[in-house]
């Protein structure tokens, strides 16, 4: 079935065939066992066609309990899980079905595995998660394998083109993202560089201002010191200057000169005769003490 890009990925409905069970059961028991597996699978297929995927899944699980190695039952279970959105579980069941020898069923398994991984890629792409590209590439390989096994499969051809478009879109988005990341990195580096330059300028301005403030303080201090020095000099001039102390030798010379002058005056007075003032001065005789 051909699909358009905006529609759901085409899905092949697989009618499973019951494999003969090679066990030591009696023919009647074997027939009864196969009938039960077939009945559950048939009922699951009917529910699947109605869109009752949960109920269909239960029938397939019950059938697998009886025939756990039936790869076709696993494919039907994987189909139900796919429609329920349980893509990882569906992928596991389809991978388990790749071991079958039927070439047509192998081709169907590869095709549907491609559908599963295509949807996984879409989910990752929409959520912005990593790995969408890998899912699309894996889906493309499954579609190519299915087409190799079934060259007439037009759906596989269409889905190959669709997967290639998704891969191309992812590559373009990746280039744009890398370009944006490079731009963001450059912008961040430019911003960091500008921030560092602003920080350096602020530090330099602060250092210059601190230097100016210190110079101003030094000037004020020098001015105060000069004023104090001038005041001290002024106060010192107003105080009486102490006379310089004479040496001991000079003092002795001056004292000797003074004594000579004094004795010279006394000698002159002794050599002069006493003045007469009308009275005769008499010398009193000493009294005898005996």
Rosetta silent file (secondary structure, phi, psi, omega in degrees, C-alpha in Angstrom):
SEQUENCE: XXXXXXXXXXXXXXXXXXXXXXXXXXXXXXXXXXXXXXXXXXXXXXXXXXXXXXXXXXXXXXXXXXXXXXXXXXXXXXXXXXXXXXXXXXXXXXXXXXXXXXXXXXXXXXXXXXXXXXXXXXXXXXXXXXXXXXXXXXXXXXXXXXXXXXXXXXXXXXXXXXXXXXXXXXXXXXXXXXXXXXXXXXXXXXXXXXXXXXXXXXXXXXXXXXXXXXXXXXXXXXXXXXXXXXXXXXXXXXXXXXXXXXXXXXXXXXXXXXXXXXXXXXXXXXXXXXXXXXXXXXXXXXXXXX
SCORE:     score description
SCORE:     0.000 S_00000001
   1 L     0.000  125.377 -178.364    0.000    0.000    0.000 S_00000001
   2 L   -81.479  143.002 -178.680    1.496    3.319   -1.090 S_00000001
   3 L  -128.230  162.286  172.965    1.514    6.164    1.412 S_00000001
   4 L  -100.593  164.874 -171.661    2.199    9.867    1.383 S_00000001
   5 L   -63.010  -36.299 -176.653    4.778   11.468    3.627 S_00000001
   6 L   -80.303  -11.310 -178.231    2.279   13.043    6.017 S_00000001
   7 L   -87.425  175.210  178.110    0.306    9.822    6.466 S_00000001
   8 L   -67.975  150.654  178.224    1.036    6.886    8.760 S_00000001
   9 L   -63.763  135.530 -178.490    3.765    4.516    7.661 S_00000001
  10 L   -62.801  144.714 -175.375    2.295    1.616    5.691 S_00000001
  11 L  -132.938  127.768 -179.911    2.012   -1.601    7.658 S_00000001
  12 L   -85.064  128.179  174.754    1.687   -5.094    6.245 S_00000001
  13 L   -81.208  125.785 -175.903   -0.905   -7.273    7.867 S_00000001
  14 L  -107.874  123.706  174.002    0.625  -10.677    8.446 S_00000001
  15 L   -93.002  108.028 -175.654   -1.478  -13.784    8.614 S_00000001
  16 L   -73.795  152.042  175.162    0.637  -16.165   10.710 S_00000001
  17 L  -112.051  139.678 -178.994    0.881  -19.849    9.964 S_00000001
  18 L   -77.847  125.814  178.358    1.095  -22.426   12.724 S_00000001
  19 L   -82.193  145.510  176.425    4.377  -24.305   12.645 S_00000001
  20 L   -67.847  134.652 -177.957    4.355  -28.041   13.232 S_00000001
  21 L   -94.732  118.601 -178.083    5.579  -28.857   16.707 S_00000001
  22 L   -92.313   78.986  177.494    8.160  -31.592   16.699 S_00000001
  23 L  -125.010  176.174 -177.481    7.590  -33.100   20.125 S_00000001
  24 L   -87.187   28.344  178.876    6.919  -36.624   21.417 S_00000001
  25 L   -77.384  157.743  173.972    3.172  -35.932   21.693 S_00000001
  26 L   -71.635  161.270 -177.775    0.614  -38.307   20.321 S_00000001
  27 H   -59.602  -41.723 -178.480   -1.010  -37.381   17.025 S_00000001
  28 H   -66.990  -42.468  179.362   -4.310  -36.633   18.737 S_00000001
  29 H   -65.230  -38.622 -179.917   -2.663  -34.522   21.441 S_00000001
  30 H   -64.561  -42.938  178.704   -0.608  -32.713   18.806 S_00000001
  31 H   -63.876  -40.768  179.220   -3.683  -31.946   16.767 S_00000001
  32 H   -65.740  -39.872  178.858   -5.506  -30.699   19.840 S_00000001
  33 H   -64.359  -47.214  179.875   -2.568  -28.511   20.849 S_00000001
  34 H   -63.463  -38.943  178.795   -2.244  -27.030   17.356 S_00000001
  35 H   -62.062  -39.881 -179.293   -5.982  -26.408   17.196 S_00000001
  36 H   -66.476  -42.039  177.700   -5.852  -24.425   20.446 S_00000001
  37 H   -63.670  -45.020 -179.359   -2.929  -22.306   19.204 S_00000001
  38 H   -62.331  -41.045 -178.747   -4.649  -21.771   15.875 S_00000001
  39 H   -63.530  -43.909 -179.283   -7.918  -20.826   17.584 S_00000001
  40 H   -67.541  -39.955  179.309   -6.289  -18.211   19.790 S_00000001
  41 H   -65.065  -42.166  179.789   -4.316  -16.763   16.877 S_00000001
  42 H   -62.806  -42.129  179.480   -7.454  -16.626   14.688 S_00000001
  43 H   -65.390  -38.426  177.250   -9.402  -14.874   17.419 S_00000001
  44 H   -63.219  -38.740  178.950   -6.530  -12.433   17.869 S_00000001
  45 H   -64.688  -38.929  179.670   -6.540  -11.680   14.133 S_00000001
  46 H   -65.297  -41.967  178.600  -10.278  -10.949   14.187 S_00000001
  47 H   -66.560  -36.786  179.457   -9.828   -8.548   17.123 S_00000001
  48 H   -61.048  -45.797 -179.145   -6.877   -6.937   15.363 S_00000001
  49 H   -61.647  -30.634  178.820   -8.985   -6.213   12.245 S_00000001
  50 L   -80.409   -7.562 -177.552  -11.581   -4.508   14.464 S_00000001
  51 L    87.669    7.933  178.238   -8.879   -2.306   16.004 S_00000001
  52 L   -88.296   75.023 -171.406   -9.117   -4.026   19.400 S_00000001
  53 H   -71.982  -33.030  177.580   -5.356   -4.240   19.728 S_00000001
  54 H   -63.911  -46.386 -179.914   -5.250   -4.814   23.483 S_00000001
  55 H   -67.331  -37.163  178.276   -7.590   -7.812   23.239 S_00000001
  56 H   -64.603  -40.816  179.772   -5.739   -9.105   20.206 S_00000001
  57 H   -60.820  -38.463  179.163   -2.447   -8.837   22.073 S_00000001
  58 H   -64.023  -40.107  178.712   -3.858  -10.957   24.904 S_00000001
  59 H   -65.353  -40.134  178.934   -4.834  -13.704   22.449 S_00000001
  60 H   -66.841  -39.227  178.018   -1.373  -13.692   20.882 S_00000001
  61 H   -63.729  -41.390  178.690    0.269  -13.858   24.314 S_00000001
  62 H   -63.480  -38.879  179.398   -1.922  -16.821   25.265 S_00000001
  63 H   -68.074  -36.826  179.502   -0.992  -18.570   22.037 S_00000001
  64 H   -69.505  -24.976  174.221    2.711  -17.916   22.639 S_00000001
  65 H   -63.915  -32.385  178.933    2.442  -19.562   26.050 S_00000001
  66 H   -85.347  -31.880 -177.993    1.534  -22.732   24.157 S_00000001
  67 L  -135.310   72.026 -174.310    4.005  -22.192   21.299 S_00000001
  68 L   -64.933  -17.147 -179.104    6.777  -19.836   22.550 S_00000001
  69 L   -95.526    4.783 -176.854    8.997  -20.584   19.563 S_00000001
  70 L   -77.534  107.743 -176.084    6.442  -19.623   16.898 S_00000001
  71 H   -70.888  -28.028  179.240    8.043  -16.705   15.069 S_00000001
  72 H   -70.951  -36.200  174.033    4.864  -15.894   13.143 S_00000001
  73 H   -63.117  -38.026  178.267    2.940  -15.463   16.388 S_00000001
  74 H   -64.736  -35.890  177.387    5.705  -13.111   17.508 S_00000001
  75 H   -65.716  -42.460  178.289    5.244  -11.093   14.326 S_00000001
  76 H   -63.905  -40.715  176.913    1.489  -10.809   14.991 S_00000001
  77 H   -62.088  -42.539  178.618    2.199   -9.784   18.564 S_00000001
  78 H   -61.101  -35.261  178.679    4.676   -7.197   17.282 S_00000001
  79 H   -65.075  -42.788  178.478    1.983   -5.798   14.958 S_00000001
  80 H   -64.461  -43.400  178.643   -0.431   -5.328   17.874 S_00000001
  81 H   -62.426  -36.840  178.890    2.278   -3.692   19.976 S_00000001
  82 H   -59.230  -47.504 -178.435    3.098   -1.363   17.073 S_00000001
  83 H   -70.963  -21.112  175.629   -0.467   -0.076   16.919 S_00000001
  84 L   -85.208   -1.671  178.752   -0.510    0.353   20.686 S_00000001
  85 L    82.067    8.475  178.986    2.566    2.601   20.401 S_00000001
  86 L   -91.467   72.762 -169.022    4.821    0.160   22.264 S_00000001
  87 H   -68.701  -38.885 -179.062    7.529    0.411   19.639 S_00000001
  88 H   -64.132  -41.957  178.004   10.454   -0.963   21.625 S_00000001
  89 H   -67.327  -39.077  178.616    8.540   -4.133   22.535 S_00000001
  90 H   -63.228  -40.132  178.875    7.321   -4.488   18.948 S_00000001
  91 H   -61.502  -41.119 -179.464   10.903   -4.174   17.699 S_00000001
  92 H   -62.880  -42.583 -179.448   12.040   -6.961   20.041 S_00000001
  93 H   -67.607  -37.706 -179.838    9.337   -9.346   18.784 S_00000001
  94 H   -72.971  -34.784  175.259   10.094   -8.629   15.135 S_00000001
  95 H   -62.019  -36.416  178.716   13.828   -9.068   15.649 S_00000001
  96 H   -68.674  -22.964 -178.247   13.047  -12.486   17.134 S_00000001
  97 H   -86.858   -6.211 -177.947   11.061  -13.319   13.995 S_00000001
  98 L   -70.619  -13.819 -175.741   13.970  -12.646   11.605 S_00000001
  99 L   -80.755   -6.832 -178.218   15.344  -16.159   12.186 S_00000001
 100 L   -68.806  155.366 -174.399   12.553  -17.849   10.219 S_00000001
 101 L   -90.379  -17.557 -179.502   13.458  -19.497    6.919 S_00000001
 102 L   -67.301  115.446 -174.234   10.424  -18.353    4.929 S_00000001
 103 H   -63.262  -40.577  179.645   11.872  -15.694    2.614 S_00000001
 104 H   -63.576  -42.412 -179.960    8.569  -13.858    2.151 S_00000001
 105 H   -69.663  -33.249  175.008    7.989  -13.665    5.912 S_00000001
 106 H   -62.885  -42.013  178.524   11.562  -12.514    6.420 S_00000001
 107 H   -62.080  -42.499  178.235   10.920   -9.728    3.915 S_00000001
 108 H   -63.397  -39.300 -179.907    7.737   -8.765    5.767 S_00000001
 109 H   -64.649  -43.899  177.964    9.634   -8.758    9.069 S_00000001
 110 H   -62.815  -42.115 -179.311   12.325   -6.444    7.656 S_00000001
 111 H   -59.681  -49.103 -177.087    9.684   -4.162    6.176 S_00000001
 112 H   -71.124  -30.414  172.402    7.787   -3.817    9.439 S_00000001
 113 H   -63.103  -37.012  174.975   11.017   -3.399   11.408 S_00000001
 114 H   -61.438  -41.911  178.367   11.717   -0.496    9.079 S_00000001
 115 H   -62.026  -42.738 -179.377    8.297    0.966    9.948 S_00000001
 116 H   -61.349  -48.235 -177.268    8.963    0.575   13.669 S_00000001
 117 H   -71.948  -28.103  174.256   12.317    2.291   13.525 S_00000001
 118 H   -62.629  -46.447  179.144   10.961    5.001   11.242 S_00000001
 119 H   -66.292  -35.899  175.345    8.344    5.876   13.870 S_00000001
 120 H   -62.033  -40.015  177.065   10.986    5.755   16.592 S_00000001
 121 H   -62.488  -42.622  178.083   13.006    8.239   14.550 S_00000001
 122 H   -61.646  -42.174 -179.430    9.991   10.547   14.235 S_00000001
 123 H   -62.901  -43.571  178.944    9.392   10.384   17.988 S_00000001
 124 H   -66.627  -38.930 -179.851   13.011   11.260   18.743 S_00000001
 125 H   -65.411  -41.249 -178.993   13.020   14.049   16.164 S_00000001
 126 H   -70.116  -32.895 -179.389    9.857   15.650   17.565 S_00000001
 127 H   -84.728   -5.015 -179.463   11.089   15.460   21.149 S_00000001
 128 L    77.690   12.142 -178.684   14.453   16.964   20.209 S_00000001
 129 L   -81.786  165.037  178.822   16.291   13.905   21.434 S_00000001
 130 L   -82.924  153.792  174.034   19.453   12.474   19.980 S_00000001
 131 L   105.164   -3.534 -179.705   19.469    9.345   17.828 S_00000001
 132 H   -62.521  -41.676  179.829   16.765   10.145   15.252 S_00000001
 133 H   -58.028  -44.173 -179.591   19.298    9.989   12.431 S_00000001
 134 H   -63.088  -38.793  179.578   20.426    6.489   13.485 S_00000001
 135 H   -65.998  -42.788  179.001   16.818    5.250   13.583 S_00000001
 136 H   -64.085  -40.452  179.513   16.081    6.579   10.085 S_00000001
 137 H   -65.898  -39.881  178.298   19.253    5.008    8.704 S_00000001
 138 H   -66.251  -40.794  177.400   18.407    1.660   10.317 S_00000001
 139 H   -60.876  -42.437  179.040   14.852    1.855    8.904 S_00000001
 140 H   -58.539  -42.523 -179.745   16.298    2.559    5.454 S_00000001
 141 H   -64.639  -38.245  177.858   18.461   -0.586    5.626 S_00000001
 142 H   -66.688  -40.483  177.419   15.443   -2.731    6.576 S_00000001
 143 H   -63.264  -41.711  179.309   13.426   -1.324    3.658 S_00000001
 144 H   -63.032  -42.049  178.451   16.311   -2.017    1.264 S_00000001
 145 H   -63.439  -41.887  179.005   16.601   -5.613    2.556 S_00000001
 146 H   -63.279  -39.199  179.859   12.846   -6.120    2.153 S_00000001
 147 H   -69.851  -34.944  175.814   13.021   -4.786   -1.405 S_00000001
 148 H   -61.561  -38.639  179.872   15.935   -7.095   -2.235 S_00000001
 149 H   -77.996  -27.632 -179.246   13.801  -10.056   -1.116 S_00000001
 150 L  -134.643   81.377 -176.257   10.673   -8.715   -2.835 S_00000001
 151 L   -59.847  -20.055 -179.587   11.652   -6.543   -5.821 S_00000001
 152 L   -86.075   -2.747 -174.095    7.974   -5.982   -6.664 S_00000001
 153 L   -75.024   97.361 -178.510    7.222   -4.413   -3.270 S_00000001
 154 H   -67.967  -34.155  179.272    6.175   -0.851   -4.194 S_00000001
 155 H   -62.227  -38.745  178.718    5.557    0.091   -0.547 S_00000001
 156 H   -64.815  -41.355  176.951    9.161   -0.721    0.266 S_00000001
 157 H   -60.139  -44.704 -179.004   10.326    1.486   -2.627 S_00000001
 158 H   -64.319  -43.255 -178.792    8.174    4.364   -1.395 S_00000001
 159 H   -69.477  -27.076  173.902    9.324    4.025    2.172 S_00000001
 160 H   -62.412  -46.134  178.160   12.950    3.973    1.018 S_00000001
 161 H   -62.201  -40.963 -179.671   12.400    7.385   -0.573 S_00000001
 162 H   -64.252  -42.065  179.051   10.612    8.583    2.554 S_00000001
 163 H   -65.501  -39.458  178.301   13.446    7.428    4.811 S_00000001
 164 H   -62.920  -38.324  177.034   15.996    9.114    2.557 S_00000001
 165 H   -62.742  -43.179  179.868   14.043   12.394    2.840 S_00000001
 166 H   -62.211  -41.404 -179.722   14.033   12.112    6.629 S_00000001
 167 H   -64.196  -41.498  179.393   17.779   11.491    6.633 S_00000001
 168 H   -63.670  -41.732  177.674   18.363   14.505    4.401 S_00000001
 169 H   -62.074  -41.609  179.174   16.218   16.670    6.691 S_00000001
 170 H   -63.585  -40.069  178.946   18.168   15.418    9.684 S_00000001
 171 H   -64.125  -41.421  177.897   21.460   16.233    7.963 S_00000001
 172 H   -64.558  -43.577  178.754   20.260   19.756    7.179 S_00000001
 173 H   -63.314  -37.954  179.419   19.047   20.223   10.729 S_00000001
 174 H   -65.815  -40.593  177.219   22.347   18.917   12.029 S_00000001
 175 H   -62.770  -44.704  178.714   24.254   21.380    9.852 S_00000001
 176 H   -62.843  -39.707  179.429   22.052   24.228   11.042 S_00000001
 177 H   -65.711  -41.961  177.742   22.475   23.093   14.623 S_00000001
 178 H   -62.985  -40.708  178.412   26.247   22.914   14.229 S_00000001
 179 H   -63.075  -43.715  178.867   26.231   26.359   12.652 S_00000001
 180 H   -65.956  -39.639  178.661   24.104   27.705   15.487 S_00000001
 181 H   -63.340  -41.995  178.270   26.309   25.999   18.065 S_00000001
 182 H   -63.107  -41.038  178.314   29.399   27.530   16.469 S_00000001
 183 H   -64.299  -43.456  179.233   27.723   30.929   16.470 S_00000001
 184 H   -62.579  -41.210  178.916   26.664   30.499   20.095 S_00000001
 185 H   -62.857  -42.409  178.875   30.196   29.448   21.023 S_00000001
 186 H   -64.366  -43.607  179.282   31.621   32.468   19.217 S_00000001
 187 H   -62.466  -40.429  179.125   29.070   34.757   20.867 S_00000001
 188 H   -64.779  -41.680  178.591   29.888   33.266   24.255 S_00000001
 189 H   -65.176  -42.107  178.019   33.606   33.723   23.665 S_00000001
 190 H   -62.939  -40.654  179.800   33.047   37.308   22.486 S_00000001
 191 H   -65.998  -42.491  177.880   30.884   37.995   25.514 S_00000001
 192 H   -62.543  -40.104  179.035   33.460   36.473   27.850 S_00000001
 193 H   -64.660  -44.089  179.421   36.165   38.528   26.165 S_00000001
 194 H   -65.104  -40.977  178.482   34.085   41.714   26.455 S_00000001
 195 H   -61.854  -39.974  179.317   33.250   40.935   30.078 S_00000001
 196 H   -67.168  -39.718  177.764   36.942   40.418   30.805 S_00000001
 197 H   -63.712  -42.804  178.044   37.832   43.671   29.075 S_00000001
 198 H   -62.999  -40.238  179.083   35.166   45.508   31.077 S_00000001
 199 H   -65.143  -43.079  178.438   36.438   43.901   34.244 S_00000001
 200 H   -63.133  -40.683  179.305   40.036   44.850   33.416 S_00000001
 201 H   -64.352  -42.217  177.839   38.951   48.412   32.659 S_00000001
 202 H   -61.687  -42.298  179.085   37.066   48.627   35.941 S_00000001
 203 H   -64.664  -40.612  179.520   40.110   47.330   37.800 S_00000001
 204 H   -66.485  -41.558  177.269   42.356   49.810   35.990 S_00000001
 205 H   -61.868  -40.012  179.436   39.969   52.672   36.710 S_00000001
 206 H   -66.191  -41.907  178.606   39.877   51.671   40.347 S_00000001
 207 H   -63.365  -41.555  178.823   43.664   51.510   40.508 S_00000001
 208 H   -63.963  -41.400  179.991   43.923   54.934   38.874 S_00000001
 209 H   -67.422  -40.308  177.249   41.364   56.365   41.277 S_00000001
 210 H   -62.623  -37.987  179.058   43.122   54.792   44.251 S_00000001
 211 H   -65.850  -43.095  178.226   46.382   56.295   43.009 S_00000001
 212 H   -63.168  -43.068  179.201   44.802   59.732   42.678 S_00000001
 213 H   -61.941  -41.141 -179.996   43.271   59.448   46.144 S_00000001
 214 H   -67.174  -39.987  177.834   46.628   58.438   47.608 S_00000001
 215 H   -63.704  -39.701  178.032   48.396   61.304   45.848 S_00000001
 216 H   -64.318  -41.720  177.701   45.797   63.707   47.191 S_00000001
 217 H   -63.630  -41.401  179.327   46.271   62.342   50.684 S_00000001
 218 H   -63.819  -40.166  178.086   50.036   62.652   50.327 S_00000001
 219 H   -63.391  -43.432  178.336   49.685   66.251   49.154 S_00000001
 220 H   -63.032  -41.756  179.955   47.429   67.085   52.091 S_00000001
 221 H   -65.723  -43.193  178.248   49.846   65.460   54.496 S_00000001
 222 H   -61.938  -38.919  179.099   52.818   67.290   52.972 S_00000001
 223 H   -64.001  -44.489  178.726   50.908   70.543   53.200 S_00000001
 224 H   -63.956  -41.366  178.739   50.079   69.922   56.848 S_00000001
 225 H   -63.652  -40.061  179.375   53.678   68.961   57.579 S_00000001
 226 H   -66.380  -40.899  177.643   54.934   72.140   55.883 S_00000001
 227 H   -63.496  -41.563  179.753   52.483   74.264   57.824 S_00000001
 228 H   -66.361  -38.432  179.372   53.533   72.631   61.067 S_00000001
 229 H   -65.791  -41.672  177.768   57.188   73.150   60.211 S_00000001
 230 H   -63.727  -40.133 -179.649   56.587   76.845   59.448 S_00000001
 231 H   -66.793  -40.169  178.007   54.711   77.267   62.702 S_00000001
 232 H   -62.320  -41.273  178.782   57.486   75.573   64.642 S_00000001
 233 H   -65.389  -38.819  178.445   60.046   77.909   63.070 S_00000001
 234 H   -64.758  -44.701  179.137   57.908   80.921   63.890 S_00000001
 235 H   -64.225  -34.754 -178.820   57.502   79.868   67.513 S_00000001
 236 H   -68.226  -35.469  178.609   61.222   79.258   67.770 S_00000001
 237 H   -67.385  -35.578 -177.900   62.059   82.822   66.632 S_00000001
 238 H   -73.353  -22.848  179.825   59.780   84.359   69.277 S_00000001
 239 L   -75.782  142.953  177.607   61.491   82.531   72.162 S_00000001
 240 L   -62.904  135.074 -178.974   64.550   84.325   73.828 S_00000001
 241 L   -78.840  129.203  179.169   67.749   82.994   72.547 S_00000001
 242 L   -66.847  138.090  177.447   69.956   81.578   75.331 S_00000001
 243 L   -67.491  140.651  179.263   73.281   83.313   75.850 S_00000001
 244 L   -69.041  134.612 -178.465   76.177   81.223   74.849 S_00000001
 245 L   -70.122  134.973  177.365   78.006   79.878   77.808 S_00000001
 246 L   -79.559  151.193  178.199   81.520   81.236   78.357 S_00000001
 247 L   -73.093  158.474 -178.795   84.349   78.888   78.683 S_00000001
 248 H   -62.847  -33.787 -178.719   85.936   78.398   82.115 S_00000001
 249 H   -67.033  -40.864  177.644   89.192   79.936   80.927 S_00000001
 250 H   -64.756  -40.984  179.058   87.439   83.155   79.854 S_00000001
 251 H   -61.583  -40.956  179.700   85.636   83.305   83.191 S_00000001
 252 H   -63.931  -40.646  179.716   88.925   82.970   85.058 S_00000001
 253 H   -64.451  -43.577  179.670   90.491   85.750   83.023 S_00000001
 254 H   -65.155  -39.477  179.381   87.576   88.091   83.660 S_00000001
 255 H   -66.644  -40.631  178.696   87.592   87.337   87.380 S_00000001
 256 H   -64.366  -40.067  178.792   91.304   87.946   87.603 S_00000001
 257 H   -63.602  -40.170 -179.565   90.902   91.298   85.813 S_00000001
 258 H   -65.113  -42.385 -179.354   88.137   92.330   88.184 S_00000001
 259 H   -65.830  -38.273  178.993   90.235   91.519   91.258 S_00000001
 260 H   -63.571  -43.503  179.472   93.204   93.458   89.855 S_00000001
 261 H   -63.705  -39.617 -179.212   91.048   96.463   89.264 S_00000001
 262 H   -65.761  -45.433  179.339   89.572   96.239   92.755 S_00000001
 263 H   -67.055  -30.872  177.604   92.963   95.963   94.433 S_00000001
 264 H   -64.549  -39.644  177.480   94.231   98.844   92.371 S_00000001
 265 H   -66.792  -41.369 -179.557   91.457  101.025   93.743 S_00000001
 266 H   -65.658  -38.108 -179.411   92.208   99.914   97.335 S_00000001
 267 H   -66.103  -38.745  178.121   95.924  100.678   96.924 S_00000001
 268 H   -63.240  -39.196 -178.202   95.193  104.204   95.784 S_00000001
 269 H   -71.442  -28.953  179.414   93.029  104.807   98.795 S_00000001
 270 H   -76.047  -34.482 -178.114   95.749  103.558  101.201 S_00000001
 271 H   -77.246  -18.859  178.985   98.447  105.773   99.731 S_00000001
 272 L   -77.437  138.502  176.603   96.363  108.893  100.084 S_00000001
 273 L   -72.084  148.240  179.527   96.858  110.909  103.404 S_00000001
 274 L   -65.456  143.638  179.423   93.752  111.219  105.531 S_00000001
 275 L   -77.147  140.607  177.796   91.868  114.420  105.124 S_00000001
 276 L   -88.105  129.335 -179.102   91.866  116.891  108.031 S_00000001
 277 L  -129.210   34.999  175.822   88.416  117.916  109.212 S_00000001
 278 L    91.008  -12.576  179.825   89.205  119.950  112.358 S_00000001
 279 L  -120.721  142.533  179.010   89.741  117.106  114.680 S_00000001
 280 L   -96.357  125.191  178.973   92.933  115.309  115.382 S_00000001
 281 L   -83.164  126.854 -179.865   92.661  111.766  115.300 S_00000001
 282 L  -111.167  147.691  177.097   94.478  110.085  118.137 S_00000001
 283 L   -88.281  127.117  178.819   95.571  106.631  118.404 S_00000001
 284 L   -82.226  132.167  179.569   94.234  104.962  121.514 S_00000001
 285 L   -75.114  150.543  177.985   96.720  103.028  123.399 S_00000001
 286 L   -75.691  140.392  179.365   96.059   99.559  124.120 S_00000001
 287 L   -80.008  144.603  177.941   95.011   98.729  127.621 S_00000001
 288 L   -75.610  141.627  176.502   97.138   96.506  129.627 S_00000001
 289 L  -106.717   17.197  174.381   95.624   93.260  130.540 S_00000001
 290 L  -128.705    0.000    0.000   97.795   92.647  133.334 S_00000001
